[in-house]
Every structure is written in C-alpha cells, then in structure tokens.
Amino acid sequence: MSETHRDLARSATGIAGLDLILEGGLPEGGVYIVQGPPGAGKTILANHVCFNHAAAGNRALYVTVLAESHARMFAHLRRMQFFDAAAVPDRVYYVGAFSVLEEGGLGALTTLIRTEVQRRSATLLVVDDLQSARESAASDRDFNKFIHGLQLIAASVGCVVVLLTNALRQVGHCPEHTMVDGVLHLTDELSHLRPLRYVQVLKLRGTAPLRGLHSVTISDRGFEVRPRIETRFGVAPFREDAVASGARCAFGIAELDAMLHGGVRAGSLTMLVGSSGSGKSLLGLQFLAEGLRLGERVVHFGFYERPDALVAKCERIGNNWIRKALEAGSAELLWRRPVEGIIDELGESLFAAVRRNQATRLVIDGMNGFEIAADLKERMSDVYAAIAQELEALHVTTVYTVEMRALYGPSIEVPINGMSAATQNIVLLRHVEHRAQLLRALAILKVRDSDYDPRVREIRFTDDGIVLRDTFENEAQLIAGGGLLDAAGGNPAL
Amino acid sequence: MASRHAPAGSSILIVDDEFGMGEMLRDLLGDAGYEVSLALNGHRALLQLQNRTFDVLLTDVMMPVMDGVQLVRAVRADPRHQHMRIVFMTSLLSLAPSDNRLGDAELEKPFTPELLLATLSAVRATR
C-alpha cells in the first residue's frame, strides 16, 4: 500500500468484508456509483452502510428519487439486524425528491440535496436512484453538471456520496464513471441451480482495492461481503524453516508416534488420505484428543459429521477428552454444510475459529468440502494453496482428511490440487485384503525433511483406543489392494 | 370506494415529499368528497396556510426543507388554525411525535383507504 493510499481519510462502510476490499472504506469527500441489476442488493447495501454510519455516531441522508416507497423500504429493513428505528430520523433521514426533480429539474434536485446535507449535518449521502436523474437531463452535459454539483457538495463538507443505479455500464463507456471517484458493481446470477451474488470494484481513486469478484450474501444480517480467500489469505511468505524446526506433536498412539519419530512437526500440515470408512476422521479426532490431554486448545472443522456424532464417535474408542474439552471451552467443533455454502465464507469462518480459540491443533475433516462449496472449480488450486499458507502463518498444527475416490483397488488418487506442495506429511489409510479379510492399513507416504518408519501397519479401532499391528509383515503390494502371500505364508516376490 | 365520506366543503391539506403518495391521496380523498390541496414539504405547506386554513392537515413526518413536526408546531402556534385537525402519517410509527398535543391521530404507511377515511372521520368528530 502506498503512502498516498494510507493518507486518504476514509469513511468505513462498517461492512467488514467490504472495508477489507476497499482498503478501509470509501475515501471521504468522494462520489461513488453503486450499480447493479434490480435485486442485486443496492438498497440493502446502502441502508446497511447508513445505519453503520449512524451507529458510529455520524449522520446519513437517504434521498429517494424514483425508487421504492419509504414504507416498502422500511418493511424490508425491519427484519435486518442493522436496522435501528431509534436512529431515524436524527441520524438517518429519508427524503423523497422525485417531485422536486419533476418540478424543477436537476438544478432543483441539486439544491434540495445541498440544503438537506447541510441541514442534517450529513456525512453520508445516498441518492437512490441515479437513473431517474440521468433521464431528466436534457443532455450529457447537463447530467455531468449534476454530478459535478454533487462533487462540490461532497468536497465542501467531506461527505461521502453514494449513487445507486440499475444502469449497467462499463467504466470508460459513460461520462459519469469518468467523473466519479469510484464504481462498485453488484451482480446476481445463477450458476446452474445456485444463486450467486458478487461485488466488484471497477474503479476506486487513490486506493488499491482487492480486485475481481467477491462473494456477497444478503440475509437478516444485512449485506455481507466475503473477499476471495486467495486475495486475502496466504500472502505472507512461506515459513518452511519454522516448521522444520518445530516441536513434535504426537497423535497419542504409541506405535504411530514411533513411526513419526515422536509425531508431526508443530505448525505442519498433515494429509490423512484414504477411502470412505478407513478411519481418517477417527484418527483426526485422536490427534485433537491427544492435544487436549497435553493442555492444548483445538478446533475441529468438518463438513459431514455433526458435533454430537463426533463426540459419540470418540467415546466409542474409549476417548472422552473431546466431551470434557467442549464443557471446559478448550475445544470447538464446527460443522458446516458444503452445499450452497460460499467457499470464501467457509475459509473465513475456519480462520476465525482458529484465532478465536487460539488453537494450536486443527483438524479439517473432509477438505474437499471446500470444493463442493466452490462457485468455480478453477479456483480450487489457488484456494487450497491460500488455506495451506494461512494455516502455516497461524502456526497451527493441522491434520486434514481427504477422501480417495476408489473404495478399494490399486489406484491412489488424491482429488484435490494445490495442497500437496504445502503439505509436509502424508499418511495413507485404506482397506486391504488379507487372508480373505478386509483390514485397514496405514502407511506413511511422506514426512518432509525427516526420517520415518516406512512399514505398512494394520490399524485397529478398538473400545480401548487405536492400535497399530504388524499384521502385514512380508506381504507385497498391500497398498495396491491386497497382500500377496505364497502357500507357506511367505511373500512370493522375495 | 368513491362513496362520499366527507361533509360538503371539508378541506384537507396533504403534505408528503414522496412522489406518488400525495397524488394518490389527493385522488382518493377527492373522490371521498374532500377539497384537497397538496404540498411537497412543511415549508410549502406553511406558505399555503398563510392564505387560508383547512379542516384537516394530513402530513408526513420526514420531509426535506421542513419536516412534519416543525410544520405542526408552527401551525399549533398560529391562532388561525386552532380548529384544524392534524393526522401524522409515517413509514415508522416511532417517528410520530410523542407529544399528544401536536397530532390528533397517527397512521403508519402503508395504510388502507378504509383506515384513512375512518381516521379522518374520527378526528373530525372530535371537533
């Protein structure tokens, strides 16, 4: 960020994600266009900003031209958490101005706006909508004079002026875009059956905004913006050296910890990859339980199993550390449905949970849940890389599970891209055939910069905990699906 | 809906800044037998009230230049308009002044024509 950007006094919108995109808010004394089709959320956005402005002790003026009636607007706003009836009229004031425009043209509208901004001591002005004003202008020159008049009002009192319009124009293709200080573009579209809303900063003078599309949700919480994970997270330099020298974090399974020479490194990323039912989730829970036993704080972020099911699952293998920790507040289990989710919101809530809990251990159960929630699959490589790097920066020791597509067979395919490079450790879990039985096998595939035990072990989940056994000694091609033994029980490959 | 509700000669001044609202009320109350005048804000209403008086003042609260509460305070201070009945109409009922001496009734927008006519009948009956 340049000094110029930092020096601009900004008026925060109070919408956290939007302020992040805008480098802190809209520069004071500027005129901004918010454009988008009907239903994209312009009115909700503008009102949300007005009430945030009022909550911060300032005054806002909302001028409707040919927009919905104030009664209709309030009927919709009442269900919004940001709406505060007590702020109206002293801190948020609404006036209708279309009749004045009809009667006296753009000059009369400008006069009314200037008078009301001064009378109300408003430092935020919304004009809803600009299109009516444009249609009233006799020429482009007249319309530009109107915009210029608003610029003078904004500059003279340090007011932020927000103009809403349905007109969808590209920057450079209309004169008002040239004149104003910024243009925000809202979209509301369908991706197959999923509705998707975005905001995009097309122009913002004196600012280096986070460019591109950012997700928007509209609910009773108002207008929320989730900056794209890959623009926001993982921008810090990779600290591989810090991980390589970190302390060991044990799983609390003696045989596995011995294979890992004491455990995985603090701050590292470990992938548990395996087929459905191979025990990935339980192994992840065991990793958290061991952390809790050692007095650490932990977070479980899962897409498939609800928290109560996870607690019960732990208790089935004789482990009640998770239940105790939930009661004590040293663990948080988050369950999020990947369907219809917004990937950027999922990422934000994951990192917020780690920070909120000051967690040192994290399990993400079902990493590909992010992919299911993704609007564009093409993003995933960058998204996973950003997640990996942000976890690295948080120095939280992370175990994540990934489900292989094949339940059983010779192929091993990891269905996510972008995480592997940043993943220090990979542990494989899968079903294998042994003497006409399907058993679960565990093998360490990778431990970066450290030696490890390369044996393929049987992993058993018992009432008394998780144990590893040397059931497969001398068997070949186990990980390919089944052990090869000769008639005497020996390995024919030897 | 066009049945006459107002006694002959009943006059009403509607004050509202929102486009369409004043015009709709003007047509509705005109059909109901009122002699109707319209103003876009409190200041313009006061200009009209310098030259004549009305039986009822039906005013919005939030308006540019002069709001409804300022208008009514000015009206109440003028002896020529002591007889005038005043109805506030607002999109948020909390905006209606808490001082009962200012208004005779309040209507929350949107309201039905029936409620409006009944409210006007009721306030006129208190004269």
Interface residues (C-beta under 8 A of the other chain):
Chain A: T64 L66 S69 H70 A71 R72 M73 F74 A85 A86 V88 P89 Y93 Y94 V95 G96 A97 F98 S99 V100 E102 E103 L112 T115 E116 R119
Chain B: D16 D17 E18 F19 G20 M21 G22 L40 V61 M62 M63 P64 V65 D67 S91 L92 S94 L95 K109 P110
